[in-house]
Amino acid sequence: MNSCGCGCCDGQDSDQAVVHECVVAADELLAQTGAFVESLDEVSYSRPCAIAHGGTIGKHVRHLLDHFSAILGRGGDGVDDEDDALIDYDHRERGGPIETSRAAAAAAIAEVRSGVMRIGQDAMEEPVSVRVMVARDGRTIDLPTTFGRELAFATHHALHHHAMMRVIASSFGVAAPDELGLAPATVWGGAGSGRQ
């Protein structure tokens, strides 16, 4: 294992460097999630926000963790079967302790971070399918993708939830770190660059 602690880049070649960057980005984002959760009091964490249609910081944390868990668990039941090659982001359970307990959220974040840091090159290249609901009547389609592509998606998706968490916190007068919810492309673009 290398100095960063991930399982992906011992004797690193160019493909492994890509894997390493993806794993590190996911872990850093999850660490930021954990630090923000830790900075809050229990009331602010679970308090509904009127301007966010009753959303809470806890609900956003649960939702972003669901996406990582869907990827890491694939089948979700710990049993190897044909469903292990299917990622279904919409198959999740709302509610539960992660939405209302900072301690439960911290434990879940630690578990997901541990899973992310064990990802290796073989897993990143693994072909999987992602199930997408395409209509309000519940119709779905399965699209081919890779495990690595979905890990990158979950990381990018979580940034948007960080931005919502920041808005909710602000509505309560709670300060959030300046970088919470800022995409790397936004930071890279810099002020006045015209990038969005």
C-alpha positions in Angstrom: 0.0 0.0 0.0 1.3 3.4 -0.9 1.7 6.5 1.3 -1.8 7.8 0.6 -3.4 4.6 1.9 -5.3 3.7 -1.2 -5.1 0.2 -2.8 -4.9 1.5 -6.4 -1.4 2.8 -7.2 1.4 0.6 -5.9 4.0 0.5 -8.7 1.7 3.1 -10.4 1.5 3.3 -14.3 -0.5 5.8 -16.2 -3.8 3.8 -15.9 -3.3 3.5 -12.2 -2.6 7.2 -11.9 -6.1 7.8 -13.3 -7.6 5.3 -10.8 -5.6 6.9 -8.0 -6.9 10.4 -8.8 -10.5 9.2 -9.0 -10.2 7.4 -5.6 -8.5 10.3 -3.9 -11.0 12.8 -5.2 -13.9 10.6 -3.8 -12.2 10.2 -0.5 -11.4 13.9 -0.2 -15.0 14.8 -0.9 -16.3 12.3 1.7 -13.8 13.7 4.2 -15.2 17.2 3.5 -18.7 15.8 4.1 -17.6 14.3 7.4 -15.9 17.5 8.6 -18.9 19.6 7.7 -21.3 17.2 9.5 -19.0 17.3 12.6 -19.1 21.1 12.6 -22.8 21.2 13.0 -25.1 20.8 16.0 -27.8 18.1 15.9 -30.6 20.6 15.4 -29.0 22.3 12.3 -28.2 18.9 10.9 -31.8 17.6 10.8 -33.8 20.8 10.7 -36.1 21.2 7.6 -35.4 24.2 5.5 -38.4 26.1 4.0 -36.5 27.5 1.0 -35.3 24.0 0.1 -38.8 22.4 0.1 -38.3 20.9 3.6 -34.9 19.4 2.8 -32.4 18.9 5.5 -28.6 18.6 5.6 -29.0 15.1 6.9 -31.2 14.1 3.9 -28.6 15.4 1.5 -25.8 13.5 3.4 -27.9 10.3 3.2 -28.6 10.8 -0.5 -25.0 11.3 -1.5 -23.9 8.3 0.6 -26.6 6.2 -1.1 -24.9 6.8 -4.4 -21.5 5.7 -3.2 -23.0 2.7 -1.5 -24.9 1.7 -4.6 -21.6 1.5 -6.5 -19.6 -0.2 -3.7 -22.3 -2.8 -3.0 -23.6 -3.1 -6.6 -25.9 -6.0 -5.7 -26.4 -4.5 -2.3 -27.0 -7.7 -0.5 -23.4 -9.0 -0.1 -24.1 -12.0 -2.3 -22.4 -12.5 -5.6 -25.1 -12.9 -8.3 -26.1 -11.4 -11.7 -27.3 -8.2 -10.0 -23.8 -7.4 -8.9 -23.1 -5.9 -12.3 -26.1 -3.5 -11.9 -26.1 -0.1 -10.2 -29.5 1.3 -9.4 -29.3 4.7 -7.7 -33.0 5.0 -7.4 -33.2 1.8 -5.3 -32.6 3.3 -1.9 -34.4 3.7 1.4 -35.2 7.2 2.5 -35.3 8.0 6.2 -33.2 6.2 8.8 -30.7 7.4 11.3 -28.2 8.9 8.9 -30.8 11.7 8.2 -31.2 12.7 11.8 -28.0 11.6 13.7 -24.6 13.1 13.1 -23.0 10.1 14.8 -24.8 7.7 12.4 -23.7 9.9 9.5 -20.1 9.9 10.7 -20.1 6.1 11.0 -21.6 5.7 7.5 -19.1 8.2 6.0 -16.2 6.3 7.6 -17.5 3.0 6.2 -17.9 4.4 2.7 -14.5 6.0 2.8 -13.0 2.7 3.8 -14.7 1.0 0.8 -13.5 3.7 -1.6 -9.9 3.4 -0.4 -9.9 -0.4 -1.2 -10.8 0.2 -4.9 -8.1 -1.2 -7.2 -7.4 -1.0 -10.9 -9.4 -4.2 -11.8 -12.6 -2.8 -10.2 -12.3 0.5 -11.9 -12.3 -1.1 -15.4 -15.1 -3.5 -14.5 -18.1 -3.2 -16.9 -21.4 -2.6 -15.1 -24.8 -1.3 -16.0 -26.6 1.6 -14.5 -30.4 1.5 -14.2 -32.0 4.9 -15.0 -35.7 5.8 -14.5 -36.6 7.7 -17.6 -40.3 8.4 -17.1 -42.7 9.2 -14.3 -44.6 6.0 -14.9 -41.5 4.1 -13.6 -40.0 2.9 -16.9 -36.3 2.2 -16.6 -33.5 1.5 -19.0 -30.1 -0.2 -18.3 -27.1 1.6 -19.7 -23.6 0.1 -20.1 -20.8 1.9 -18.2 -17.9 1.1 -16.0 -17.3 1.1 -12.2 -14.7 3.9 -12.6 -17.1 6.1 -14.5 -19.8 5.7 -11.9 -17.3 6.4 -9.1 -16.4 9.7 -10.9 -20.2 10.4 -11.3 -21.0 9.8 -7.6 -18.2 12.2 -6.6 -19.4 14.9 -9.0 -23.0 14.3 -8.0 -22.1 14.8 -4.3 -20.7 18.3 -5.1 -24.2 19.4 -6.0 -25.5 18.1 -2.7 -22.7 19.9 -0.9 -24.0 23.1 -2.5 -27.5 22.4 -1.3 -26.2 21.7 2.2 -24.4 25.1 2.1 -27.6 26.9 1.2 -29.5 25.1 3.9 -26.9 25.9 6.5 -26.8 29.6 5.4 -30.6 29.8 5.8 -30.1 29.0 9.5 -27.2 31.4 9.9 -24.7 28.6 10.1 -21.4 29.2 8.3 -20.1 26.6 5.9 -16.5 26.3 4.5 -15.9 28.5 1.4 -15.0 25.4 -0.7 -18.1 23.4 0.2 -20.0 22.7 -3.0 -17.5 24.3 -5.3 -16.6 22.1 -8.3 -13.0 21.8 -9.3 -13.8 23.3 -12.7 -15.3 26.4 -10.9 -12.1 26.8 -8.9 -9.9 26.2 -11.9 -11.8 28.7 -14.0 -11.1 31.5 -11.5 -12.9 34.8 -11.2 -13.7 36.6 -14.5 -12.7 33.6 -16.7 -16.2 33.2 -18.0 -16.3 29.5 -16.9 -19.3 28.2 -15.1 
